[in-house]
């Protein structure tokens, strides 16, 4: 995913993920999510390309979509110690799956273009 994001960009990579046809059989989405998060942690720990939160979230999104589990990638931001930080994570049924891997302080989710414009005022 890291290479795909670097070469294709986020929009084309996300489109590629959505175009992959999920299986028709019902899946245990909670199990798929747990397996995906565990695989990401192993890859981050032992892999050559550890990536960042965006590439890891895209990989988890692909993993879940491939298995037929509904999910959505989310973007957020926060201000910590005077620094602006952005983050991406995957949600399934409103639960952030890989959020806890990137710090205890929560990120303010970006919900739309209007929200992005006033993000700085909301972070203060």
Protein Blocks (a to p, Z undefined) as FASTA:
>chain_A
ZZmmmmnommlmmmmmmmpccdfbdcdfklmmmmmmmmmmmmmmmmmblopmklmmmmmm
mmmmmnopacddddddddeehiacddddddeehiafklmmnojbdcdddfbfklmmmmmm
mmZZ
